[in-house]
Amino acid sequence: MKKLVVLGAGTAGTMVVNKLRPVLSDEWQITIVDQDETHYYQPGFLFIPFGVYDRRDVVKPKKRFIPAGVDLVVSEIDKVDPETATVHLAGGTTLDYDQLVIATGTHPRPDMTPGLDGSQWRKTIHDFYTLDGAVALREAIKDWKGGRMVVSVMELPFKCPVAPLEFNFLADWYFHEQGMRDDVEIIYTTPTSEAFTKPVAAKHLTGVLESKDIAVETDYYPERVDPDRKMLVSYDEREIPYDLLVVIPINMGADFVGRSGLGNELNHVPVDKYTFLSTQYDNIFALGDAADLPTSKAGSVAHFAVEMFTENFPDHIAGRPMTEKFDGHANCFIESGFGKGLLIDFNYDTEPLPGKYPLPGIGPFSLLKETEANHWGKMMFKWTYWNMLLPGRELPLEAHMSLAGKIREEVGA
């Protein structure tokens, strides 16, 4: 009996076992391990502070999405010993493997920034990348009387790179709806030199920020927070005062990755960017946010990556070359408030461009343009996620990015 062990039952890990179980023969035993029994719809966290979603919309039991014929083990992971092909779990249990997939994601680490998770954490300093954080921020915003809200990205990379922009846009909408937008100053700080990492998209998104009177502080790397003075301080000693601070903490991969010697300085696993095979071991893969890839840490990347991986895996275990190459494809609806949204679609070689995104049945959607259709595309994704994506059902989306409908645009145009 050959053994495939998948570490992490989040988006990528759950999709992997759903897609591989029907493909692999009965000689393969598949085990998936996760320390948490609850699956979180993480894109929904963004909407909780503004009362659009609540806890019931974003949580379901993980076992509901694990197919028959796959063993689910609920346990913390201590470490992986790649030399003996063994996973060590908390309590001393071990799992042997012939092939290993690491899909344990990346996680916010407020403890990595001095002053962030001290006495004012979840009081005047908040996050929305966790369920508890999003709920606490909802209560804080609900009772807030106004002032300066600073939304700050601590470091790159972090999951869902457009979420901080969306939070700014939704905050603008929310405070308008509450009749207090004139009493709120919104400042967005980012380590990047523009509002987004890709020039054409940055031009469009900067225009949206400016239209909503949201100030942007670029090339800003927070070094510490001074909660007593309510001051955000960068490494170059630029100080930004705040009344309410909303942060995207430093993101790191799972601790066991570091303990196992499989990760970089942020515990993300270095892999071949086309096949997700570890650069160190030929029987270890990393997928989703756990992988060190030169593209966004986003649900769409996990989706398209898993599509490529499950095409390649039968060849890999048979000793044949993996011929399917992931192109870095990512796409994302960007909620911009007032019932509108934008859509971006890009890959390793092509940045987000304007134009149209063809989608059979319900498309096309406009790219890099605020439309009501894009808003509804964003809102419909929750149903798609629970009912189509996680169970591994086919979606009318090509894993490779297409240039169909896209318009080349110069940054200075």
Secondary structure by P-SEA (a helix, b strand, c coil): cbbbbbccccaaaaaaaaaacccccccbbbbbbbcccccccccccccccccccccccccccccccccccbbbbbcccccccccccccccccbbbbbbcbbbbcbbbbbccccccccccccccccbbbcccaaaaaaaaaaaaaccccbbbbbbccccccccaaaaaaaaaaaaaaaaacccccbbbbbbbccccccccaaaaaaaaaaaaaaccccccccccccccccccbbbccccccccccbbbbbccccccaaaaaacccccccccccccccccccccccbbbccccccccccccaaaaaaaaaaaaacaaaaaacccccccccbbbbbbbbbcccccccccccccccccbbbbbbccccccccccccaaaaaaaaaaaaaaacccccccccccccccccccbbbbbccc
